[in-house]
Amino acid sequence: MGKVKKKCCRSKPKRCANCPVVALRLSKIESKGLRGKELRRAVKAARVY
């Protein structure tokens, strides 16, 4: 993940990868310690608007 932006641009149908909302969701995912297919699904769900 790149540099986190200050404000969400609300791009549709998915949030951009640098969105602060996505960054927060990914930090929660990271703390769960997911791997492989579960991790890919979680990242995809984190970017959904």
N, CA, C and O atoms as a Maestro MAE file, in Angstrom:
{
 s_m_m2io_version
 :::
 2.0.0
}

f_m_ct {
 s_m_title
 :::
 protein
 m_atom[196] {
  # First column is atom index #
  i_m_mmod_type
  r_m_x_coord
  r_m_y_coord
  r_m_z_coord
  i_m_residue_number
  s_m_chain_name
  s_m_pdb_residue_name
  s_m_pdb_atom_name
  i_m_atomic_number
  :::
  1 25 0.837 -1.174 0.000 1 A "MET " " N  " 7
  2 3 0.000 0.000 0.000 1 A "MET " " CA " 6
  3 2 0.881 1.235 0.000 1 A "MET " " C  " 6
  4 15 1.902 1.283 0.685 1 A "MET " " O  " 8
  5 25 0.480 2.228 -0.768 2 A "GLY " " N  " 7
  6 3 1.238 3.468 -0.882 2 A "GLY " " CA " 6
  7 2 0.925 4.430 0.255 2 A "GLY " " C  " 6
  8 15 0.434 4.040 1.314 2 A "GLY " " O  " 8
  9 25 1.220 5.677 0.007 3 A "LYS " " N  " 7
  10 3 0.977 6.726 0.988 3 A "LYS " " CA " 6
  11 2 -0.525 6.931 1.148 3 A "LYS " " C  " 6
  12 15 -1.248 6.999 0.154 3 A "LYS " " O  " 8
  13 25 -0.996 7.029 2.375 4 A "VAL " " N  " 7
  14 3 -2.420 7.191 2.649 4 A "VAL " " CA " 6
  15 2 -2.806 8.653 2.451 4 A "VAL " " C  " 6
  16 15 -2.133 9.560 2.943 4 A "VAL " " O  " 8
  17 25 -3.897 8.864 1.727 5 A "LYS " " N  " 7
  18 3 -4.373 10.222 1.474 5 A "LYS " " CA " 6
  19 2 -5.062 10.775 2.721 5 A "LYS " " C  " 6
  20 15 -5.410 10.017 3.626 5 A "LYS " " O  " 8
  21 25 -5.258 12.081 2.767 6 A "LYS " " N  " 7
  22 3 -5.912 12.716 3.912 6 A "LYS " " CA " 6
  23 2 -7.421 12.558 3.865 6 A "LYS " " C  " 6
  24 15 -8.081 12.501 4.903 6 A "LYS " " O  " 8
  25 25 -7.967 12.488 2.648 7 A "LYS " " N  " 7
  26 3 -9.410 12.471 2.487 7 A "LYS " " CA " 6
  27 2 -9.811 11.429 1.443 7 A "LYS " " C  " 6
  28 15 -9.098 11.224 0.461 7 A "LYS " " O  " 8
  29 25 -10.925 10.786 1.652 8 A "CYS " " N  " 7
  30 3 -11.422 9.785 0.709 8 A "CYS " " CA " 6
  31 2 -11.991 10.482 -0.523 8 A "CYS " " C  " 6
  32 15 -12.756 11.438 -0.400 8 A "CYS " " O  " 8
  33 25 -11.618 10.002 -1.713 9 A "CYS " " N  " 7
  34 3 -12.118 10.607 -2.959 9 A "CYS " " CA " 6
  35 2 -13.457 10.008 -3.372 9 A "CYS " " C  " 6
  36 15 -14.099 10.508 -4.296 9 A "CYS " " O  " 8
  37 25 -13.886 8.946 -2.700 10 A "ARG " " N  " 7
  38 3 -15.163 8.267 -2.954 10 A "ARG " " CA " 6
  39 2 -15.311 7.783 -4.390 10 A "ARG " " C  " 6
  40 15 -16.386 7.891 -4.980 10 A "ARG " " O  " 8
  41 25 -14.218 7.244 -4.956 11 A "SER " " N  " 7
  42 3 -14.292 6.718 -6.317 11 A "SER " " CA " 6
  43 2 -15.106 5.423 -6.317 11 A "SER " " C  " 6
  44 15 -14.990 4.612 -5.398 11 A "SER " " O  " 8
  45 25 -15.918 5.238 -7.338 12 A "LYS " " N  " 7
  46 3 -16.757 4.049 -7.418 12 A "LYS " " CA " 6
  47 2 -16.317 3.211 -8.593 12 A "LYS " " C  " 6
  48 15 -15.740 3.789 -9.514 12 A "LYS " " O  " 8
  49 25 -16.523 1.931 -8.659 13 A "PRO " " N  " 7
  50 3 -17.223 1.070 -7.718 13 A "PRO " " CA " 6
  51 2 -16.375 0.639 -6.533 13 A "PRO " " C  " 6
  52 15 -16.910 0.094 -5.567 13 A "PRO " " O  " 8
  53 25 -15.057 0.868 -6.579 14 A "LYS " " N  " 7
  54 3 -14.196 0.505 -5.451 14 A "LYS " " CA " 6
  55 2 -13.477 1.738 -4.964 14 A "LYS " " C  " 6
  56 15 -13.176 2.643 -5.742 14 A "LYS " " O  " 8
  57 25 -13.205 1.773 -3.685 15 A "ARG " " N  " 7
  58 3 -12.367 2.844 -3.143 15 A "ARG " " CA " 6
  59 2 -10.945 2.621 -3.634 15 A "ARG " " C  " 6
  60 15 -10.538 1.485 -3.873 15 A "ARG " " O  " 8
  61 25 -10.184 3.709 -3.785 16 A "CYS " " N  " 7
  62 3 -8.797 3.549 -4.220 16 A "CYS " " CA " 6
  63 2 -7.976 2.921 -3.091 16 A "CYS " " C  " 6
  64 15 -8.380 2.964 -1.928 16 A "CYS " " O  " 8
  65 25 -6.860 2.355 -3.425 17 A "ALA " " N  " 7
  66 3 -6.042 1.639 -2.449 17 A "ALA " " CA " 6
  67 2 -5.414 2.568 -1.413 17 A "ALA " " C  " 6
  68 15 -5.026 2.111 -0.338 17 A "ALA " " O  " 8
  69 25 -5.305 3.870 -1.716 18 A "ASN " " N  " 7
  70 3 -4.683 4.823 -0.797 18 A "ASN " " CA " 6
  71 2 -5.692 5.554 0.081 18 A "ASN " " C  " 6
  72 15 -5.335 6.500 0.783 18 A "ASN " " O  " 8
  73 25 -6.923 5.129 0.044 19 A "CYS " " N  " 7
  74 3 -7.994 5.759 0.810 19 A "CYS " " CA " 6
  75 2 -7.789 5.523 2.313 19 A "CYS " " C  " 6
  76 15 -7.399 4.425 2.709 19 A "CYS " " O  " 8
  77 25 -8.046 6.533 3.155 20 A "PRO " " N  " 7
  78 3 -7.884 6.341 4.596 20 A "PRO " " CA " 6
  79 2 -8.839 5.291 5.177 20 A "PRO " " C  " 6
  80 15 -8.508 4.628 6.160 20 A "PRO " " O  " 8
  81 25 -10.006 5.144 4.577 21 A "VAL " " N  " 7
  82 3 -10.974 4.137 5.033 21 A "VAL " " CA " 6
  83 2 -10.423 2.741 4.779 21 A "VAL " " C  " 6
  84 15 -10.506 1.865 5.640 21 A "VAL " " O  " 8
  85 25 -9.868 2.544 3.606 22 A "VAL " " N  " 7
  86 3 -9.279 1.251 3.252 22 A "VAL " " CA " 6
  87 2 -8.082 0.967 4.151 22 A "VAL " " C  " 6
  88 15 -7.898 -0.167 4.594 22 A "VAL " " O  " 8
  89 25 -7.267 1.984 4.426 23 A "ALA " " N  " 7
  90 3 -6.097 1.811 5.290 23 A "ALA " " CA " 6
  91 2 -6.512 1.348 6.684 23 A "ALA " " C  " 6
  92 15 -5.867 0.478 7.270 23 A "ALA " " O  " 8
  93 25 -7.579 1.924 7.210 24 A "LEU " " N  " 7
  94 3 -8.074 1.525 8.529 24 A "LEU " " CA " 6
  95 2 -8.561 0.079 8.513 24 A "LEU " " C  " 6
  96 15 -8.256 -0.699 9.417 24 A "LEU " " O  " 8
  97 25 -9.317 -0.272 7.481 25 A "ARG " " N  " 7
  98 3 -9.824 -1.645 7.363 25 A "ARG " " CA " 6
  99 2 -8.689 -2.645 7.195 25 A "ARG " " C  " 6
  100 15 -8.732 -3.739 7.758 25 A "ARG " " O  " 8
  101 25 -7.666 -2.270 6.417 26 A "LEU " " N  " 7
  102 3 -6.535 -3.168 6.212 26 A "LEU " " CA " 6
  103 2 -5.723 -3.352 7.492 26 A "LEU " " C  " 6
  104 15 -5.172 -4.430 7.717 26 A "LEU " " O  " 8
  105 25 -5.640 -2.326 8.328 27 A "SER " " N  " 7
  106 3 -4.921 -2.479 9.595 27 A "SER " " CA " 6
  107 2 -5.650 -3.463 10.510 27 A "SER " " C  " 6
  108 15 -5.015 -4.212 11.251 27 A "SER " " O  " 8
  109 25 -6.983 -3.459 10.456 28 A "LYS " " N  " 7
  110 3 -7.765 -4.428 11.237 28 A "LYS " " CA " 6
  111 2 -7.560 -5.843 10.699 28 A "LYS " " C  " 6
  112 15 -7.448 -6.798 11.467 28 A "LYS " " O  " 8
  113 25 -7.510 -5.968 9.360 29 A "ILE " " N  " 7
  114 3 -7.279 -7.267 8.722 29 A "ILE " " CA " 6
  115 2 -5.905 -7.801 9.106 29 A "ILE " " C  " 6
  116 15 -5.744 -8.986 9.398 29 A "ILE " " O  " 8
  117 25 -4.918 -6.909 9.102 30 A "GLU " " N  " 7
  118 3 -3.547 -7.290 9.417 30 A "GLU " " CA " 6
  119 2 -3.429 -7.850 10.833 30 A "GLU " " C  " 6
  120 15 -2.671 -8.788 11.079 30 A "GLU " " O  " 8
  121 25 -4.191 -7.260 11.761 31 A "SER " " N  " 7
  122 3 -4.125 -7.726 13.147 31 A "SER " " CA " 6
  123 2 -4.733 -9.118 13.325 31 A "SER " " C  " 6
  124 15 -4.402 -9.823 14.278 31 A "SER " " O  " 8
  125 25 -5.623 -9.513 12.406 32 A "LYS " " N  " 7
  126 3 -6.222 -10.852 12.458 32 A "LYS " " CA " 6
  127 2 -5.260 -11.925 11.981 32 A "LYS " " C  " 6
  128 15 -5.418 -13.097 12.323 32 A "LYS " " O  " 8
  129 25 -4.262 -11.536 11.194 33 A "GLY " " N  " 7
  130 3 -3.259 -12.490 10.712 33 A "GLY " " CA " 6
  131 2 -3.757 -13.420 9.622 33 A "GLY " " C  " 6
  132 15 -3.413 -14.602 9.613 33 A "GLY " " O  " 8
  133 25 -4.564 -12.903 8.699 34 A "LEU " " N  " 7
  134 3 -5.092 -13.723 7.607 34 A "LEU " " CA " 6
  135 2 -4.008 -14.034 6.585 34 A "LEU " " C  " 6
  136 15 -3.051 -13.274 6.435 34 A "LEU " " O  " 8
  137 25 -4.158 -15.147 5.886 35 A "ARG " " N  " 7
  138 3 -3.194 -15.577 4.872 35 A "ARG " " CA " 6
  139 2 -3.934 -16.080 3.636 35 A "ARG " " C  " 6
  140 15 -5.088 -16.501 3.717 35 A "ARG " " O  " 8
  141 25 -3.257 -16.030 2.496 36 A "GLY " " N  " 7
  142 3 -3.734 -16.644 1.261 36 A "GLY " " CA " 6
  143 2 -5.068 -16.139 0.760 36 A "GLY " " C  " 6
  144 15 -5.287 -14.933 0.643 36 A "GLY " " O  " 8
  145 25 -5.968 -17.080 0.462 37 A "LYS " " N  " 7
  146 3 -7.261 -16.751 -0.127 37 A "LYS " " CA " 6
  147 2 -8.104 -15.884 0.804 37 A "LYS " " C  " 6
  148 15 -8.806 -14.986 0.339 37 A "LYS " " O  " 8
  149 25 -8.047 -16.137 2.093 38 A "GLU " " N  " 7
  150 3 -8.808 -15.337 3.057 38 A "GLU " " CA " 6
  151 2 -8.355 -13.874 3.031 38 A "GLU " " C  " 6
  152 15 -9.172 -12.958 3.126 38 A "GLU " " O  " 8
  153 25 -7.046 -13.670 2.900 39 A "LEU " " N  " 7
  154 3 -6.492 -12.320 2.848 39 A "LEU " " CA " 6
  155 2 -6.967 -11.590 1.586 39 A "LEU " " C  " 6
  156 15 -7.357 -10.425 1.656 39 A "LEU " " O  " 8
  157 25 -6.935 -12.266 0.441 40 A "ARG " " N  " 7
  158 3 -7.390 -11.652 -0.805 40 A "ARG " " CA " 6
  159 2 -8.858 -11.256 -0.730 40 A "ARG " " C  " 6
  160 15 -9.233 -10.177 -1.189 40 A "ARG " " O  " 8
  161 25 -9.685 -12.114 -0.158 41 A "ARG " " N  " 7
  162 3 -11.109 -11.809 0.001 41 A "ARG " " CA " 6
  163 2 -11.317 -10.611 0.920 41 A "ARG " " C  " 6
  164 15 -12.154 -9.751 0.644 41 A "ARG " " O  " 8
  165 25 -10.562 -10.554 2.003 42 A "ALA " " N  " 7
  166 3 -10.690 -9.459 2.966 42 A "ALA " " CA " 6
  167 2 -10.277 -8.115 2.352 42 A "ALA " " C  " 6
  168 15 -10.917 -7.093 2.599 42 A "ALA " " O  " 8
  169 25 -9.212 -8.121 1.556 43 A "VAL " " N  " 7
  170 3 -8.756 -6.900 0.895 43 A "VAL " " CA " 6
  171 2 -9.800 -6.430 -0.116 43 A "VAL " " C  " 6
  172 15 -10.083 -5.236 -0.217 43 A "VAL " " O  " 8
  173 25 -10.368 -7.375 -0.861 44 A "LYS " " N  " 7
  174 3 -11.420 -7.035 -1.819 44 A "LYS " " CA " 6
  175 2 -12.630 -6.433 -1.114 44 A "LYS " " C  " 6
  176 15 -13.208 -5.460 -1.597 44 A "LYS " " O  " 8
  177 25 -13.017 -7.005 0.026 45 A "ALA " " N  " 7
  178 3 -14.149 -6.497 0.796 45 A "ALA " " CA " 6
  179 2 -13.842 -5.130 1.406 45 A "ALA " " C  " 6
  180 15 -14.748 -4.311 1.563 45 A "ALA " " O  " 8
  181 25 -12.590 -4.873 1.749 46 A "ALA " " N  " 7
  182 3 -12.210 -3.588 2.347 46 A "ALA " " CA " 6
  183 2 -12.352 -2.445 1.344 46 A "ALA " " C  " 6
  184 15 -12.620 -1.309 1.734 46 A "ALA " " O  " 8
  185 25 -12.176 -2.734 0.066 47 A "ARG " " N  " 7
  186 3 -12.247 -1.688 -0.960 47 A "ARG " " CA " 6
  187 2 -13.647 -1.433 -1.470 47 A "ARG " " C  " 6
  188 15 -13.861 -0.458 -2.191 47 A "ARG " " O  " 8
  189 25 -14.621 -2.282 -1.120 48 A "VAL " " N  " 7
  190 3 -15.993 -2.105 -1.576 48 A "VAL " " CA " 6
  191 2 -16.557 -0.825 -0.959 48 A "VAL " " C  " 6
  192 15 -16.326 -0.522 0.212 48 A "VAL " " O  " 8
  193 25 -17.298 -0.088 -1.775 49 A "TYR " " N  " 7
  194 3 -17.830 1.192 -1.319 49 A "TYR " " CA " 6
  195 2 -18.960 1.024 -0.362 49 A "TYR " " C  " 6
  196 15 -19.518 2.012 0.114 49 A "TYR " " O  " 8
  :::
 }
 m_bond[195] {
  # First column is bond index #
  i_m_from
  i_m_to
  i_m_order
  :::
  1 1 2 1
  2 2 3 1
  3 3 4 2
  4 3 5 1
  5 5 6 1
  6 6 7 1
  7 7 8 2
  8 7 9 1
  9 9 10 1
  10 10 11 1
  11 11 12 2
  12 11 13 1
  13 13 14 1
  14 14 15 1
  15 15 16 2
  16 15 17 1
  17 17 18 1
  18 18 19 1
  19 19 20 2
  20 19 21 1
  21 21 22 1
  22 22 23 1
  23 23 24 2
  24 23 25 1
  25 25 26 1
  26 26 27 1
  27 27 28 2
  28 27 29 1
  29 29 30 1
  30 30 31 1
  31 31 32 2
  32 31 33 1
  33 33 34 1
  34 34 35 1
  35 35 36 2
  36 35 37 1
  37 37 38 1
  38 38 39 1
  39 39 40 2
  40 39 41 1
  41 41 42 1
  42 42 43 1
  43 43 44 2
  44 43 45 1
  45 45 46 1
  46 46 47 1
  47 47 48 2
  48 47 49 1
  49 49 50 1
  50 50 51 1
  51 51 52 2
  52 51 53 1
  53 53 54 1
  54 54 55 1
  55 55 56 2
  56 55 57 1
  57 57 58 1
  58 58 59 1
  59 59 60 2
  60 59 61 1
  61 61 62 1
  62 62 63 1
  63 63 64 2
  64 63 65 1
  65 65 66 1
  66 66 67 1
  67 67 68 2
  68 67 69 1
  69 69 70 1
  70 70 71 1
  71 71 72 2
  72 71 73 1
  73 73 74 1
  74 74 75 1
  75 75 76 2
  76 75 77 1
  77 77 78 1
  78 78 79 1
  79 79 80 2
  80 79 81 1
  81 81 82 1
  82 82 83 1
  83 83 84 2
  84 83 85 1
  85 85 86 1
  86 86 87 1
  87 87 88 2
  88 87 89 1
  89 89 90 1
  90 90 91 1
  91 91 92 2
  92 91 93 1
  93 93 94 1
  94 94 95 1
  95 95 96 2
  96 95 97 1
  97 97 98 1
  98 98 99 1
  99 99 100 2
  100 99 101 1
  101 101 102 1
  102 102 103 1
  103 103 104 2
  104 103 105 1
  105 105 106 1
  106 106 107 1
  107 107 108 2
  108 107 109 1
  109 109 110 1
  110 110 111 1
  111 111 112 2
  112 111 113 1
  113 113 114 1
  114 114 115 1
  115 115 116 2
  116 115 117 1
  117 117 118 1
  118 118 119 1
  119 119 120 2
  120 119 121 1
  121 121 122 1
  122 122 123 1
  123 123 124 2
  124 123 125 1
  125 125 126 1
  126 126 127 1
  127 127 128 2
  128 127 129 1
  129 129 130 1
  130 130 131 1
  131 131 132 2
  132 131 133 1
  133 133 134 1
  134 134 135 1
  135 135 136 2
  136 135 137 1
  137 137 138 1
  138 138 139 1
  139 139 140 2
  140 139 141 1
  141 141 142 1
  142 142 143 1
  143 143 144 2
  144 143 145 1
  145 145 146 1
  146 146 147 1
  147 147 148 2
  148 147 149 1
  149 149 150 1
  150 150 151 1
  151 151 152 2
  152 151 153 1
  153 153 154 1
  154 154 155 1
  155 155 156 2
  156 155 157 1
  157 157 158 1
  158 158 159 1
  159 159 160 2
  160 159 161 1
  161 161 162 1
  162 162 163 1
  163 163 164 2
  164 163 165 1
  165 165 166 1
  166 166 167 1
  167 167 168 2
  168 167 169 1
  169 169 170 1
  170 170 171 1
  171 171 172 2
  172 171 173 1
  173 173 174 1
  174 174 175 1
  175 175 176 2
  176 175 177 1
  177 177 178 1
  178 178 179 1
  179 179 180 2
  180 179 181 1
  181 181 182 1
  182 182 183 1
  183 183 184 2
  184 183 185 1
  185 185 186 1
  186 186 187 1
  187 187 188 2
  188 187 189 1
  189 189 190 1
  190 190 191 1
  191 191 192 2
  192 191 193 1
  193 193 194 1
  194 194 195 1
  195 195 196 2
  :::
 }
}
